[in-house]
């Protein structure tokens, strides 16, 4: 569910980047599954979070979910 929330946030808040990523995902030769890559990205971010590699992003965060979502657009 978190991966889906991240993808929705990415599409809504970073519309231009999301459109470009989707355009790249549908390339006839170099295609990839946009949703699966997004879910894998969520998994990778969770791993980094558990290893305390993202502490600087969350130090002054008032909304941890919004901060986590914003990492998609970075």
SVG drawing of the C-alpha trace seen along z (x, -y; Angstrom):
<svg xmlns="http://www.w3.org/2000/svg" viewBox="-2 -21 25 26">
<polyline fill="none" stroke="black" stroke-width="0.4" points="0.0,0.0 2.8,-2.4 4.3,-1.9 0.9,-2.8 0.6,-5.9 4.1,-6.9 3.2,-6.6 0.0,-8.6 1.9,-11.3 4.6,-11.3 2.0,-11.6 0.1,-14.4 3.0,-16.5 5.7,-15.9 3.4,-15.7 6.0,-16.7 8.6,-14.2 6.0,-11.5 4.9,-12.1 8.5,-11.9 9.1,-8.7 5.9,-7.1 6.9,-8.2 10.3,-6.6 8.6,-3.5 6.6,-3.0 9.5,-3.3 9.2,-0.5 12.7,0.8 13.7,-0.3 10.4,0.1 9.9,1.0 7.0,1.4 6.4,-2.0 4.4,-0.6 6.9,2.2 9.8,-0.2 7.9,-2.5 7.2,0.3 10.8,1.4 11.8,-2.2 9.6,-2.2 11.3,1.0 14.7,-0.5 13.8,-3.7 12.4,-1.6 15.7,0.3 17.6,-3.0 15.3,-4.3 15.8,-1.1 19.6,-1.6 19.3,-5.2 20.6,-6.5 17.7,-9.0 17.9,-10.6 18.8,-14.0 15.6,-14.1 13.5,-13.4 15.3,-15.5 13.0,-18.5 10.0,-16.7 6.6,-17.4 4.9,-14.9 7.0,-11.8 4.8,-10.3 4.9,-13.5 8.7,-13.5 8.9,-9.9 6.7,-10.6 8.8,-13.6 11.9,-11.4 10.3,-10.1 10.7,-13.6 14.3,-14.0"/>
</svg>
